[in-house]
Amino acid sequence: MTFDEDAASSPGPRRISPVRQVLTIFGDYWWHVSEPMPTGAIVTALTDLGLKEAAARATLARMARSDLLLAERVGRRTTHRLSPHAQDMVDEEGTWLESFGRGEPRWDGLWSVLAFSIPESERSSRHLARSRLRWLGFAPLYDGVWLSPRDRAAEAMAQLRELGVRDVTAMRATLETSIAGGPQSAWALEDVAGEYRRFAVDIEAAGIPAEPVAAFRERMRVMLGWQAFRMRDTGIPAELLPADWPRMSTRRAWARRYNELGDCAEARMRLLVSEIDADLAALVSRRRMPEDLNT
């Protein structure tokens, strides 16, 4: 499972996955803490975000069954920590968050191309294959032919083999096509640029709530909004993009607002932990994102 497969498996492109919210809580406020987090604090944080308590607890149970969380019980108190698999996912996502949009990637002029076939009878495999390819930065040029300007053909083939896809061909090559807009048209770039600009306007208009629950909720919304661009804009090189591509300017606006919300949101998370274990509350921290650009 990738960081985004749970969200991708749910109907509606704007649905927020509770699994993603839990992973983000650990990434934003419990970064590389060796002690487990009190279950009650996670559950209340999820209710702050709009889940009912029963749904929050069901999410944690499902994540434990899926090897994303490890549950522990001492007496009547339960705790959860990230599994090694989930920690790897959160670390990888953290690397992306630190770097994406801070500079324009260089391009060697080659495309990674994947051609594969999955029978219609294996719909679940088809869905997972598409989800993983999008996570790796691929988009469909045709049905069964996916491409990326990044050198990720071998990694993509390994992912498809892991899913049991038998008929796969991968290559790195230059491409010529008669499709209007070229191969990069597979990414609907005008739509993505519009989403960037709307997101930047939205986070600016929302302001900074002074109340801790509202700040915690808004910081989660801002973070998940930025994370969504990983599936929409896969870091396409500047040579393939329209002029004035808003990736870098939107990243600056996002990082600034995310950091501004940090103190108040952290206070909310610390309170939730302190209500269960005052000593553990000192371990709550807030992540900061670089606002500068790599030039």
C-alpha positions as CSV (number, residue, x, y, z in Angstrom):
1,M,0.0,0.0,0.0
2,T,1.3,3.4,-0.9
3,F,0.6,6.5,1.1
4,D,-2.3,7.3,-1.2
5,E,-3.8,3.9,-2.0
6,D,-6.4,4.1,0.7
7,A,-7.7,7.5,-0.5
8,A,-7.5,6.4,-4.1
9,S,-9.7,3.3,-3.4
10,S,-12.6,5.5,-2.1
11,P,-15.2,7.0,-4.3
12,G,-15.0,10.8,-5.0
13,P,-11.7,12.5,-5.8
14,R,-12.1,15.0,-2.9
15,R,-12.8,12.5,-0.1
16,I,-10.4,12.7,2.7
17,S,-9.1,9.3,3.9
18,P,-9.0,8.8,7.7
19,V,-6.0,6.6,7.1
20,R,-4.2,9.5,5.5
21,Q,-5.2,11.7,8.4
22,V,-3.7,9.3,11.0
23,L,-0.5,9.0,9.1
24,T,-0.3,12.8,8.8
25,I,-0.9,13.2,12.6
26,F,2.1,11.0,13.2
27,G,4.2,12.9,10.6
28,D,3.2,16.3,11.8
29,Y,3.2,15.9,15.6
30,W,5.0,12.6,16.5
31,W,7.9,12.7,14.1
32,H,10.3,9.9,14.9
33,V,9.2,9.5,18.5
34,S,10.1,6.1,19.8
35,E,7.2,5.9,22.3
36,P,3.8,5.0,21.1
37,M,1.0,7.6,21.0
38,P,-1.9,7.2,23.4
39,T,-4.9,5.9,21.4
40,G,-7.3,8.3,23.1
41,A,-5.3,11.3,21.8
42,I,-5.5,9.9,18.2
43,V,-9.2,9.3,18.5
44,T,-10.0,12.7,19.8
45,A,-7.8,14.3,17.1
46,L,-9.8,12.5,14.5
47,T,-13.0,13.6,16.1
48,D,-11.6,17.2,15.9
49,L,-11.3,16.5,12.1
50,G,-15.0,15.5,11.8
51,L,-15.0,11.7,12.4
52,K,-17.3,10.1,14.9
53,E,-15.5,8.2,17.7
54,A,-16.7,4.8,16.5
55,A,-15.4,5.6,13.0
56,A,-12.1,6.8,14.4
57,R,-11.6,3.6,16.4
58,A,-12.6,1.5,13.4
59,T,-9.9,3.3,11.3
60,L,-7.2,2.5,13.9
61,A,-8.3,-1.2,14.0
62,R,-8.3,-1.4,10.2
63,M,-4.8,0.2,10.1
64,A,-3.6,-2.4,12.6
65,R,-4.9,-5.2,10.5
66,S,-3.3,-3.7,7.4
67,D,0.2,-3.5,9.1
68,L,0.2,0.2,9.3
69,L,-0.2,0.6,13.1
70,L,1.0,-1.5,16.0
71,A,-1.4,-1.6,18.9
72,E,-0.2,-2.1,22.5
73,R,-2.2,-2.4,25.8
74,V,-0.9,-1.8,29.3
75,G,-3.6,-2.3,31.8
76,R,-6.6,-0.3,30.6
77,R,-4.6,2.0,28.4
78,T,-4.0,1.4,24.7
79,T,-1.4,3.0,22.5
80,H,-0.5,2.9,18.8
81,R,2.7,3.4,16.9
82,L,3.6,3.3,13.3
83,S,4.6,-0.1,11.9
84,P,8.0,-0.1,10.2
85,H,6.2,-0.3,6.9
86,A,4.1,2.8,7.7
87,Q,7.2,4.6,9.1
88,D,8.9,4.1,5.8
89,M,5.8,5.5,4.0
90,V,5.7,8.6,6.2
91,D,9.5,9.1,5.9
92,E,9.3,8.9,2.1
93,E,6.4,11.3,2.1
94,G,8.4,13.6,4.3
95,T,11.3,13.7,1.8
96,W,8.8,14.7,-0.9
97,L,7.3,17.4,1.3
98,E,10.7,18.9,2.0
99,S,11.7,19.1,-1.6
100,F,8.7,19.3,-4.0
101,G,8.2,22.8,-5.5
102,R,11.5,24.3,-4.2
103,G,13.2,24.1,-7.6
104,E,12.6,23.0,-11.1
105,P,13.9,19.5,-11.8
106,R,16.3,18.9,-14.7
107,W,15.3,16.6,-17.6
108,D,17.5,14.3,-19.7
109,G,15.0,14.3,-22.6
110,L,14.0,10.7,-22.1
111,W,10.6,9.2,-21.1
112,S,9.9,6.1,-19.0
113,V,7.3,4.1,-20.9
114,L,5.3,1.2,-19.5
115,A,3.1,-1.1,-21.6
116,F,1.1,-3.7,-19.7
117,S,-2.1,-5.7,-19.9
118,I,-4.4,-6.7,-17.0
119,P,-7.5,-8.7,-17.8
120,E,-10.8,-7.0,-17.1
121,S,-11.6,-9.9,-14.7
122,E,-8.8,-8.7,-12.4
123,R,-10.3,-5.3,-11.6
124,S,-8.8,-5.0,-8.2
125,S,-5.3,-5.5,-9.7
126,R,-6.1,-2.9,-12.4
127,H,-7.0,-0.4,-9.8
128,L,-4.0,-1.0,-7.6
129,A,-1.7,-0.9,-10.6
130,R,-3.0,2.5,-11.7
131,S,-2.8,3.9,-8.2
132,R,0.8,2.8,-7.8
133,L,1.8,4.1,-11.2
134,R,0.3,7.5,-10.4
135,W,2.1,7.6,-7.1
136,L,5.3,7.0,-9.0
137,G,4.5,9.9,-11.4
138,F,3.1,8.1,-14.4
139,A,0.1,9.0,-16.4
140,P,-1.8,7.1,-19.1
141,L,-1.1,8.2,-22.7
142,Y,-3.3,5.4,-23.9
143,D,-5.1,2.6,-22.1
144,G,-2.3,0.2,-21.0
145,V,0.5,2.6,-22.0
146,W,1.7,4.9,-19.2
147,L,4.7,7.3,-19.2
148,S,6.7,9.5,-17.0
149,P,9.5,12.0,-17.7
150,R,11.4,10.6,-14.8
151,D,13.8,7.6,-14.8
152,R,11.4,5.3,-12.9
153,A,10.7,2.5,-15.4
154,A,12.5,-0.2,-13.4
155,E,10.8,0.9,-10.1
156,A,7.4,0.8,-11.9
157,M,8.0,-2.6,-13.4
158,A,8.9,-3.9,-9.9
159,Q,5.7,-2.5,-8.5
160,L,3.6,-4.2,-11.2
161,R,5.4,-7.5,-10.7
162,E,4.7,-7.2,-7.0
163,L,1.0,-7.0,-7.8
164,G,1.3,-10.1,-10.0
165,V,1.0,-8.3,-13.4
166,R,2.5,-10.7,-15.8
167,D,2.6,-8.9,-19.2
168,V,4.8,-5.7,-18.7
169,T,7.2,-4.0,-21.0
170,A,9.3,-1.0,-19.8
171,M,11.7,1.2,-21.6
172,R,13.5,4.6,-21.5
173,A,13.2,6.5,-24.8
174,T,12.6,9.7,-26.7
175,L,9.0,10.1,-27.9
176,E,7.3,11.5,-30.9
177,T,3.5,11.7,-31.0
178,S,0.8,13.3,-33.1
179,I,-1.2,14.0,-30.0
180,A,-2.0,17.7,-29.6
181,G,0.2,19.1,-26.8
182,G,2.7,16.2,-26.9
183,P,3.1,13.4,-24.4
184,Q,2.8,15.8,-21.5
185,S,-0.9,16.3,-22.4
186,A,-1.5,13.1,-20.4
187,W,-1.4,15.3,-17.3
188,A,-4.1,17.8,-18.2
189,L,-1.7,20.6,-17.3
190,E,-4.2,23.5,-17.6
191,D,-6.4,21.9,-15.0
192,V,-3.5,21.3,-12.7
193,A,-2.3,24.9,-13.0
194,G,-5.8,26.1,-12.2
195,E,-5.9,23.9,-9.1
196,Y,-2.6,25.3,-7.9
197,R,-3.9,28.9,-8.2
198,R,-7.2,28.1,-6.5
199,F,-5.4,26.4,-3.7
200,A,-3.1,29.4,-3.2
201,V,-6.0,31.8,-3.1
202,D,-8.0,29.5,-0.8
203,I,-5.3,29.1,1.9
204,E,-4.7,32.9,1.9
205,A,-8.4,33.7,2.2
206,A,-8.9,31.2,5.1
207,G,-6.7,33.1,7.4
208,I,-5.2,31.8,10.7
209,P,-7.7,30.6,13.3
210,A,-6.8,31.6,16.9
211,E,-8.7,28.7,18.5
212,P,-6.6,25.5,18.8
213,V,-9.1,23.0,17.4
214,A,-9.8,25.2,14.4
215,A,-6.1,25.7,13.8
216,F,-5.4,22.0,14.1
217,R,-8.2,21.3,11.6
218,E,-7.0,24.0,9.2
219,R,-3.4,22.8,9.3
220,M,-4.5,19.3,8.5
221,R,-6.6,20.7,5.6
222,V,-3.7,22.7,4.3
223,M,-1.3,19.8,4.5
224,L,-3.7,17.3,2.8
225,G,-4.4,19.9,0.1
226,W,-0.7,20.2,-0.7
227,Q,-0.2,16.4,-0.6
228,A,-2.9,16.0,-3.2
229,F,-0.6,17.6,-5.8
230,R,1.7,14.6,-5.6
231,M,-0.9,12.8,-7.7
232,R,-1.8,15.8,-9.9
233,D,1.7,17.3,-10.6
234,T,4.3,14.6,-10.7
235,G,7.2,17.1,-10.9
236,I,7.1,17.5,-14.7
237,P,10.3,19.3,-15.8
238,A,10.1,23.0,-16.8
239,E,10.9,22.2,-20.4
240,L,7.5,20.4,-20.7
241,L,5.4,23.0,-18.9
242,P,3.6,26.2,-19.9
243,A,5.2,29.5,-18.9
244,D,4.5,30.8,-15.4
245,W,3.8,27.3,-14.0
246,P,2.6,28.0,-10.4
247,R,4.2,25.1,-8.6
248,M,6.9,27.1,-6.9
249,S,4.8,30.1,-6.0
250,T,2.1,27.9,-4.6
251,R,4.6,26.0,-2.5
252,R,5.9,29.2,-0.9
253,A,2.3,30.2,0.0
254,W,1.5,26.7,1.4
255,A,4.7,26.4,3.5
256,R,4.3,29.8,5.0
257,R,0.7,29.2,6.0
258,Y,1.4,25.7,7.2
259,N,4.2,27.0,9.5
260,E,2.0,29.9,10.7
261,L,-0.6,27.5,11.9
262,G,2.0,25.3,13.7
263,D,2.0,26.8,17.3
264,C,-1.7,26.7,17.8
265,A,-2.2,23.3,16.2
266,E,0.7,21.9,18.2
267,A,-0.9,23.2,21.4
268,R,-4.1,21.3,20.6
269,M,-2.2,18.0,20.0
270,R,-0.1,18.5,23.2
271,L,-3.3,19.0,25.2
272,L,-4.8,15.8,23.9
273,V,-1.8,13.8,24.8
274,S,-1.3,15.5,28.2
275,E,-4.9,14.6,29.2
276,I,-3.8,11.0,29.1
277,D,-0.1,11.1,29.9
278,A,1.5,14.5,30.9
279,D,5.1,13.1,30.5
280,L,4.4,12.1,26.9
281,A,3.0,15.5,26.1
282,A,6.5,16.9,26.0
283,L,7.2,14.7,23.0
284,V,4.6,16.4,20.8
285,S,6.3,18.6,18.2
286,R,5.3,20.5,15.1
287,R,7.0,20.0,11.8
288,R,8.2,23.0,9.9
289,M,8.5,23.2,6.1
290,P,11.2,25.1,4.3
291,E,9.9,28.3,2.8
292,D,13.0,29.1,0.7
293,L,13.6,27.9,-2.8
294,N,16.5,25.8,-4.1
295,T,17.9,27.8,-6.9
